[in-house]
Amino acid sequence: RRKTSVLLVAVSIFIIGALTALLLPPTYKSSATILIKERDIPSEMVRSTVTSFASQRIQAISQKVMARPNLLEIIEKYKLYTDEKKHLTTEEIINEMRENISLDLIDASVVDPRTGRPTAATIAFKLSFSGESPTQVQKVANELMSLFLKENLKERSEKASETYVFLRDESERLSKKISLLE
């Protein structure tokens, strides 16, 4: 009794889906996943110089990488959003690029070595970029990941040099104290 109405609805849904697939431009997505490695030095020897959680550090690095100058440089380098530049402001283009970038934290249940209890911890993160050209998307995703890694290395180097200065000063202070006691 309702064959025609069901068939009509099914055919119209199929036609709408086919038109959408044919008329919308293809979107490509390139992703990179970075595993967060635990430090090599045992915590009993030297306390970690990185006191924040991995998710907080990733967010802080993300803020630096997603800064306006970095994104503008990538847009110019890879000639992104050429059509949009004709009718959008620079700030709108940067916001569109930020929308095309996704940063997903990957959490897992791990055992805390200090307490022995299972806790959720960020063990990796996935950085993705979406766009219309597969080669551009892949190059931009690589560029963004390189910026993340450079910023992380820079941050860790600064922390390590601060720690080195502190340990050197502490060593000199203790050496003087030992000399006095002798």
Disulfide bonds with the S-S distance in Angstrom:
none
